[in-house]
Amino acid sequence: MKIDGISLQAQPNIKPKTPDQLDPEVEKTTQETPEPAQIEEPTSTEPQLEPQENDTRKGVIRNLLEGHYKGVSDVRLRINFFEELAAIEAAEVQTVTDEKVGGVLESVGGVVTEFLEGDNELTEEQSTSVLELHETFNRAVGESQNEPVVDLTTSFDDFVEALRNLFTLPEQTQEETTTAEIEKGGITDSSSTTELPWETFLDNLQSTFTTAFDELSKAVTDLHVLPELSEPNGNGVAYEKFLAIYNDLRGLNTAVAEQPINEQVDVVV
């Protein structure tokens, strides 16, 4: 039997999507999804006391250098901050020493230049030797790593001794020269001989160095980063005990008070 008017449309065959068959848009989104950003954990919230403490110490040291503390507080704070104050003074001494040592070298160099450029009838070998010895002296001072002032003196003494050896004739040659001069009638009395140019040079060199070195020593000796200690303003006994401790730290005495006081000063900046 044939039935017209009824048509059955086939239903589309819908298959479930497998993980390997994602929609293009979904797949694109999945591929472009960035990795989760790493979240930095907050740092520790411990109280930052060290910077504040450093600021406080700097303030106290500045006030000490400016002389704001008096009496017992002045001495006690100098004890409490002795290492910091000593470091500041050492740096100042180094700066002054470097400057004054440079002045000594400049003064000595001026005498050497004047001698070489003068009419002293030097041989080329002698002039070259003087220059080399002068350079050795400057280099020795510049390379000093221990005590600049002590090393400066030692280096200068070596310099002068080397110059003296350069210009001094061997003993036998001196005797032969003196004998020849006597025979010619050129020398009648050894005490009447005039000073040789190189001897004058060494004398000038020594006097110039001494003057410049004394200026260096005075500059270092007179250097004080702290003002003079203030007088006690009440408790003289406590002041004397602290003063004994402070002087011992500075190496000014060997006996400290029998009962040292280790009390710290309340710092107010």
Backbone hydrogen bonds, N-H to C=O, Kabsch-Sander energy under -0.5 kcal/mol:
donor,donor_aa,acceptor,acceptor_aa,energy
4,D,2,K,-0.5
7,S,5,G,-0.5
9,Q,7,S,-0.7
14,I,12,P,-1.0
15,K,13,N,-0.6
21,Q,18,T,-2.2
27,E,23,D,-3.1
28,K,24,P,-2.8
29,T,25,E,-2.3
30,T,26,V,-2.4
31,Q,27,E,-2.3
32,E,28,K,-1.9
33,T,29,T,-0.7
33,T,30,T,-0.5
40,E,38,Q,-0.6
49,L,47,P,-1.6
52,Q,48,Q,-0.6
53,E,49,L,-2.7
54,N,50,E,-2.8
55,D,51,P,-2.4
56,T,52,Q,-2.2
57,R,53,E,-2.7
58,K,54,N,-2.6
59,G,55,D,-2.1
60,V,56,T,-2.4
61,I,57,R,-2.6
62,R,58,K,-2.4
63,N,59,G,-2.1
64,L,60,V,-2.4
65,L,61,I,-2.6
66,E,62,R,-1.5
67,G,63,N,-0.5
67,G,64,L,-1.1
68,H,63,N,-2.6
71,G,231,E,-0.5
73,S,70,K,-0.9
74,D,70,K,-0.7
75,V,71,G,-1.5
76,R,72,V,-2.9
77,L,73,S,-2.3
78,R,74,D,-1.4
79,I,75,V,-1.6
80,N,76,R,-2.5
81,F,77,L,-2.1
82,F,79,I,-1.4
85,L,81,F,-2.4
86,A,82,F,-2.6
87,A,83,E,-2.1
88,I,84,E,-1.9
89,E,85,L,-2.3
90,A,86,A,-2.5
91,A,87,A,-2.0
92,E,88,I,-1.9
93,V,89,E,-2.7
94,Q,90,A,-2.3
95,T,91,A,-2.0
96,V,92,E,-2.4
97,T,93,V,-2.9
98,D,94,Q,-2.6
99,E,95,T,-1.9
100,K,96,V,-2.7
101,V,97,T,-3.0
102,G,98,D,-1.8
103,G,99,E,-1.4
104,V,100,K,-2.1
105,L,101,V,-2.4
106,E,102,G,-2.0
107,S,103,G,-2.2
108,V,104,V,-2.6
109,G,105,L,-2.4
110,G,106,E,-1.7
111,V,107,S,-1.5
112,V,108,V,-2.1
113,T,109,G,-2.5
114,E,110,G,-2.2
115,F,111,V,-2.0
116,L,112,V,-2.3
117,E,113,T,-2.3
118,G,114,E,-0.8
120,N,118,G,-1.6
127,S,123,T,-2.5
128,T,124,E,-2.3
129,S,125,E,-2.2
130,V,126,Q,-2.5
131,L,127,S,-2.1
132,E,128,T,-2.3
133,L,129,S,-2.5
134,H,130,V,-2.3
135,E,131,L,-2.3
136,T,132,E,-2.1
137,F,133,L,-2.1
138,N,134,H,-2.4
139,R,135,E,-2.4
140,A,136,T,-2.3
141,V,137,F,-2.0
142,G,138,N,-2.4
143,E,139,R,-1.9
144,S,141,V,-1.2
151,D,147,E,-3.1
152,L,148,P,-2.0
153,T,149,V,-1.7
154,T,150,V,-2.3
155,S,151,D,-2.6
156,F,152,L,-2.1
157,D,153,T,-2.4
158,D,154,T,-2.1
159,F,155,S,-1.9
160,V,156,F,-2.7
161,E,157,D,-2.3
162,A,158,D,-2.2
163,L,159,F,-2.0
164,R,160,V,-2.5
165,N,161,E,-2.2
166,L,162,A,-1.6
167,F,163,L,-2.0
168,T,164,R,-2.2
174,Q,170,P,-2.4
175,E,171,E,-2.1
176,E,172,Q,-2.1
177,T,173,T,-2.5
178,T,174,Q,-2.6
179,T,175,E,-2.4
180,A,176,E,-2.1
181,E,177,T,-2.2
182,I,178,T,-2.3
183,E,179,T,-2.3
184,K,180,A,-1.6
185,G,181,E,-0.6
185,G,182,I,-0.9
186,G,181,E,-2.9
187,I,181,E,-0.8
192,S,189,D,-1.8
193,T,190,S,-1.1
199,E,196,L,-0.5
200,T,196,L,-2.1
201,F,197,P,-2.3
202,L,198,W,-2.2
203,D,199,E,-2.1
204,N,200,T,-2.6
205,L,201,F,-2.4
206,Q,202,L,-2.4
207,S,203,D,-2.4
208,T,204,N,-2.4
209,F,205,L,-2.2
210,T,206,Q,-2.4
211,T,207,S,-2.1
212,A,208,T,-2.2
213,F,209,F,-2.9
214,D,210,T,-2.4
215,E,211,T,-1.6
216,L,212,A,-1.8
217,S,213,F,-2.7
218,K,214,D,-2.3
219,A,215,E,-2.0
220,V,216,L,-2.0
221,T,217,S,-2.5
222,D,218,K,-2.6
223,L,220,V,-0.8
236,G,234,G,-1.4
239,Y,235,N,-1.8
240,E,236,G,-2.2
241,K,237,V,-1.9
242,F,238,A,-2.4
243,L,239,Y,-2.5
244,A,240,E,-2.1
245,I,241,K,-1.8
246,Y,242,F,-2.7
247,N,243,L,-2.8
248,D,244,A,-1.8
249,L,245,I,-2.0
250,R,246,Y,-1.6
251,G,248,D,-1.1
252,L,247,N,-3.1
253,N,247,N,-0.6
256,V,254,T,-0.6
262,N,260,P,-0.6
267,V,265,V,-0.5
